Amino acid sequence: MTIRVLVADDQAVVRDGVVLLLASADDIEVVGQAGDGDEAVRLTAQTRPDVALVDLRMPGLDGAQVTAEVLAGDVRTRVLILTTYADDDAVIPALRAGAAGYLTKDATGEALLTAVREVAAGRTVLDPAVQRRLVQLVVSEPAPAAPAPSAPHAAPSPPPEAEGLTRREIDVVRLVAEGLNNQQVAREMVVSQATVKTHLNHVLAKLALEDRGALIAWAWRHGLVKPAGR
């Protein structure tokens, strides 16, 4: 099956290079090129690609806005962000808008081709630099102030999208999104690693997610983890 891709980047040299790389793959067809966010949305609606490869900062609509517009108009197209930026002001809006992947432009050509294939197959791809940044945001976040003695303690309500998860499953998701591995999650929750693995398998099945990277993106997109200072 041929993967149909639209490329949106305001830098012609970068855009041309990406197009040449994609065209070198037998299973990928470039169906359109856009030089700004508005054109990206318009061409996506016209060409209906499997993947829209979108720069984050462009004239007109930015990458996060393009993502939101594309998904609102055609849920068949999945958005893969390709950008220079991996700071929280760039990453979080894009993930919350629904981006299925996020790569920085220092990724190798092979990594980009793999990411396009993974996103087209319904999986989520996060650049290692983005994953590290998400973890750093959580680690640097100050601990919340303790509630007043007179106020009863109440666990934060999960977002509507998490209603199908149990409280323990939500706790596992939060800890994984904060960068903890299974052993650390088990220690934090005072359970066995086998129990953590079981919870993760149940969560992935309930949310129809492919892997841990997709789960981390989902947790950030739906506000289960808050970036520092926000």
Summary of the structure (lengths in Angstrom):
residues: 230
radius of gyration: 18.9
end to end distance: 42.9
largest distance: 65.7
contacts: 714
relative contact order: 0.11
helix: 50%
strand: 13%
